[in-house]
Amino acid sequence: MSVIISLYVQPGASKTSLVGLHNGMPKIALKAKPVDGEANKALIAFLANLLGTTKASIEILSGQSSRHKRVSLPEDSFNRLNGLLQDQHVRFESSESKP
């Protein structure tokens, strides 16, 4: 089962990291610039590495050219992300699930 979440992405940051929440969405700073899809590729690679899953299991559903993105990821990865955010003392809910 996959979970769909909304993310706020800040490309062109000094380093790539999970920052916390921005308007209720996980905020991810990316060192990659938003040129030729490089930031989107970096986002998928970062999430896969951070959440211990494969790049193929993560999909950007909308927002390819926006800072606001809807991303599909495996349910266990969502739980890991929530755990990481709880370590930062924040919690968020997925926008929806899909089979």
HELIX and SHEET records of a PDB file:
HELIX    1   1 GLU A   38  LEU A   51  1                                  14    
HELIX    2   2 LYS A   55  SER A   57  5                                   3    
HELIX    3   3 GLU A   75  ASP A   87  1                                  13    
SHEET    1   A 5 SER A  17  HIS A  22  0                                        
SHEET    2   A 5 MET A  25  ALA A  29 -1                                        
SHEET    3   A 5 SER A   2  GLN A  10  1                                        
SHEET    4   A 5 HIS A  68  PRO A  74 -1                                        
SHEET    5   A 5 GLU A  59  SER A  62 -1                                        
SHEET    1   B 4 SER A  17  HIS A  22  0                                        
SHEET    2   B 4 MET A  25  ALA A  29 -1                                        
SHEET    3   B 4 SER A   2  GLN A  10  1                                        
SHEET    4   B 4 GLU A  96  LYS A  98 -1                                        
END                                                                             
